């Protein structure tokens, strides 16, 4: 039996264009950009405007409005977000985590607590994907565990109200 390969380039290109135009694709890039900017802030202490300038030079595009919202939201609530990390990861507080993992968690927790338009599951999935791609394989499990714990607490709080 002969297997005939077909050329689906037109279909693939159309799918790629649709994915590039989809809000989730742009939010995915915006989250990645926010992660990079927040990591740079953690390491260097530079402020948002300089972070956006650096992002534009290094990534060759401007920071999306969603990137700016996430960066500024995380920076303005870092104590709250770190307290949530500390409570959910008793043995591994935020200040002991690697800066990249800590900022991935901060982004997801910010979304979970302050962006009702983003389903909690999406925030968790995106954070786990970032951790797996840019950190160690174990980081994905760590991020998933901490965020799942925070999500469960949030659901329990919703039921009490």
Secondary structure, DSSP 8 states (H G I E B T S, - for coil): --------HHHHHHHHHHHHHSHHHHHHHHHHHHHHHHHHHHHH---HHHHHHHHHHHHSS---HHHHHHHHHHHHTHHHHHHHHHHHSTTS-GGGS-HHHHHHHHHHHHHHHH-TTS-HHHHHHHHHHHHHHHS-HHHHHHHHHHHHHHHHHHHHHHHH-
